[in-house]
Amino acid sequence: MTKSDTIMSTVNQLDENEKLVYYVVKRETEEHGGILQTKLKEIPDLKNLRPRQIMTIVNKLVKLNLIKRELIVNNGRSMYLLKVVPPATFQKDLDYAVEIVSKIPCFRCKNLYLCGEGRSFSPLKCPYLTQYLVNESTS
């Protein structure tokens, strides 16, 4: 699966209003380098959505890493500039997250499902986890 396939499969899981907001932000990113979040309600395509709905959808798209918010100062006021996350950034962030998580010794441990506080295998007494945490705190 390519980077843009991953994004498109995520976009395809959105409802119609979420797709609409995504594609408006995508269009504005391509044409103008982004759009101020406060200007979304003025876009004719989004007139049928209430400002609160638009904000909720934007928050969801940010959590899904489909769009990003950049805090900017416009005429002395702080505002959010919305942009679509490029496919390369999306994949790079995903690869980085997988790389970080794969270093945690718990995910390679044969006792992972037996481990827990108060059990015979415990993260509080694990020498591998302790060593990992010490190494991470000093690097």
One Martini backbone bead per residue (centre of mass of N, CA, C, O) as a GRO file, in nm:
protein
  139
    1MET     BB    1   0.094   0.038   0.025
    2THR     BB    2   0.070   0.352  -0.029
    3LYS     BB    3   0.057   0.662   0.089
    4SER     BB    4  -0.204   0.753  -0.066
    5ASP     BB    5  -0.367   0.500   0.008
    6THR     BB    6  -0.380   0.549   0.311
    7ILE     BB    7  -0.527   0.817   0.298
    8MET     BB    8  -0.771   0.725   0.123
    9SER     BB    9  -0.876   0.514   0.325
   10THR     BB   10  -0.935   0.723   0.543
   11VAL     BB   11  -1.122   0.907   0.381
   12ASN     BB   12  -1.336   0.679   0.307
   13GLN     BB   13  -1.430   0.665   0.628
   14LEU     BB   14  -1.574   0.914   0.596
   15ASP     BB   15  -1.804   1.129   0.601
   16GLU     BB   16  -1.941   1.363   0.401
   17ASN     BB   17  -1.863   1.616   0.573
   18GLU     BB   18  -1.566   1.537   0.617
   19LYS     BB   19  -1.489   1.527   0.321
   20LEU     BB   20  -1.561   1.815   0.253
   21VAL     BB   21  -1.358   1.951   0.441
   22TYR     BB   22  -1.107   1.815   0.333
   23TYR     BB   23  -1.135   1.916   0.032
   24VAL     BB   24  -1.126   2.213   0.100
   25VAL     BB   25  -0.847   2.215   0.233
   26LYS     BB   26  -0.700   2.096  -0.007
   27ARG     BB   27  -0.766   2.317  -0.211
   28GLU     BB   28  -0.651   2.556  -0.041
   29THR     BB   29  -0.365   2.445  -0.029
   30GLU     BB   30  -0.311   2.440  -0.336
   31GLU     BB   31  -0.396   2.749  -0.395
   32HIS     BB   32  -0.299   2.908  -0.086
   33GLY     BB   33  -0.159   2.725   0.156
   34GLY     BB   34  -0.444   2.755   0.292
   35ILE     BB   35  -0.671   2.799   0.585
   36LEU     BB   36  -0.858   2.960   0.787
   37GLN     BB   37  -1.065   2.844   1.021
   38THR     BB   38  -1.264   3.097   1.021
   39LYS     BB   39  -1.321   3.068   0.693
   40LEU     BB   40  -1.490   2.809   0.649
   41LYS     BB   41  -1.786   2.931   0.691
   42GLU     BB   42  -1.750   3.101   0.402
   43ILE     BB   43  -1.778   2.854   0.241
   44PRO     BB   44  -2.011   2.746   0.023
   45ASP     BB   45  -1.984   2.429   0.069
   46LEU     BB   46  -2.033   2.491   0.409
   47LYS     BB   47  -2.319   2.629   0.471
   48ASN     BB   48  -2.471   2.363   0.601
   49LEU     BB   49  -2.269   2.416   0.833
   50ARG     BB   50  -2.188   2.450   1.143
   51PRO     BB   51  -1.930   2.575   1.319
   52ARG     BB   52  -1.921   2.337   1.524
   53GLN     BB   53  -1.900   2.113   1.314
   54ILE     BB   54  -1.641   2.207   1.183
   55MET     BB   55  -1.465   2.186   1.437
   56THR     BB   56  -1.507   1.882   1.486
   57ILE     BB   57  -1.394   1.791   1.214
   58VAL     BB   58  -1.116   1.916   1.238
   59ASN     BB   59  -1.031   1.758   1.488
   60LYS     BB   60  -1.048   1.481   1.354
   61LEU     BB   61  -0.846   1.536   1.118
   62VAL     BB   62  -0.609   1.589   1.306
   63LYS     BB   63  -0.608   1.311   1.455
   64LEU     BB   64  -0.575   1.161   1.161
   65ASN     BB   65  -0.355   1.325   0.996
   66LEU     BB   66  -0.484   1.503   0.743
   67ILE     BB   67  -0.449   1.761   0.911
   68LYS     BB   68  -0.311   2.087   0.994
   69ARG     BB   69  -0.207   2.310   1.250
   70GLU     BB   70  -0.119   2.660   1.240
   71LEU     BB   71   0.013   2.898   1.430
   72ILE     BB   72  -0.086   3.236   1.381
   73VAL     BB   73  -0.034   3.584   1.303
   74ASN     BB   74  -0.319   3.810   1.249
   75ASN     BB   75  -0.339   4.120   1.322
   76GLY     BB   76  -0.254   4.028   1.634
   77ARG     BB   77  -0.388   3.742   1.590
   78SER     BB   78  -0.460   3.428   1.678
   79MET     BB   79  -0.438   3.154   1.440
   80TYR     BB   80  -0.554   2.898   1.221
   81LEU     BB   81  -0.382   2.705   0.985
   82LEU     BB   82  -0.494   2.502   0.728
   83LYS     BB   83  -0.359   2.177   0.627
   84VAL     BB   84  -0.257   1.937   0.434
   85VAL     BB   85  -0.114   1.636   0.465
   86PRO     BB   86   0.136   1.503   0.331
   87PRO     BB   87   0.208   1.185   0.249
   88ALA     BB   88   0.504   1.179   0.347
   89THR     BB   89   0.448   1.273   0.636
   90PHE     BB   90   0.255   1.055   0.720
   91GLN     BB   91   0.454   0.816   0.677
   92LYS     BB   92   0.687   0.921   0.848
   93ASP     BB   93   0.533   0.927   1.118
   94LEU     BB   94   0.457   0.628   1.115
   95ASP     BB   95   0.744   0.512   1.100
   96TYR     BB   96   0.844   0.647   1.359
   97ALA     BB   97   0.642   0.517   1.554
   98VAL     BB   98   0.721   0.224   1.495
   99GLU     BB   99   1.017   0.253   1.575
  100ILE     BB  100   0.972   0.330   1.871
  101VAL     BB  101   0.790   0.091   1.961
  102SER     BB  102   0.993  -0.142   1.871
  103LYS     BB  103   1.202  -0.074   2.114
  104ILE     BB  104   1.017  -0.187   2.309
  105PRO     BB  105   1.051  -0.478   2.490
  106CYS     BB  106   0.755  -0.576   2.532
  107PHE     BB  107   0.691  -0.646   2.217
  108ARG     BB  108   0.917  -0.902   2.242
  109CYS     BB  109   0.784  -1.044   2.472
  110LYS     BB  110   0.672  -1.360   2.583
  111ASN     BB  111   0.522  -1.214   2.860
  112LEU     BB  112   0.313  -0.991   2.793
  113TYR     BB  113   0.031  -1.146   2.879
  114LEU     BB  114   0.157  -1.191   3.191
  115CYS     BB  115   0.183  -0.891   3.240
  116GLY     BB  116   0.167  -0.722   3.564
  117GLU     BB  117   0.044  -0.594   3.830
  118GLY     BB  118   0.087  -0.865   4.061
  119ARG     BB  119   0.251  -1.048   3.893
  120SER     BB  120   0.507  -1.248   3.795
  121PHE     BB  121   0.506  -1.033   3.571
  122SER     BB  122   0.664  -0.705   3.592
  123PRO     BB  123   0.737  -0.378   3.515
  124LEU     BB  124   0.868  -0.314   3.802
  125LYS     BB  125   1.088  -0.585   3.757
  126CYS     BB  126   1.205  -0.528   3.474
  127PRO     BB  127   1.515  -0.525   3.327
  128TYR     BB  128   1.451  -0.438   3.031
  129LEU     BB  129   1.281  -0.188   3.090
  130THR     BB  130   1.479  -0.042   3.271
  131GLN     BB  131   1.709  -0.019   3.061
  132TYR     BB  132   1.551   0.134   2.851
  133LEU     BB  133   1.478   0.383   3.028
  134VAL     BB  134   1.768   0.464   3.089
  135ASN     BB  135   1.861   0.504   2.796
  136GLU     BB  136   1.639   0.719   2.718
  137SER     BB  137   1.712   0.933   2.947
  138THR     BB  138   2.025   0.971   2.834
  139SER     BB  139   1.956   1.048   2.512
   0.00000   0.00000   0.00000
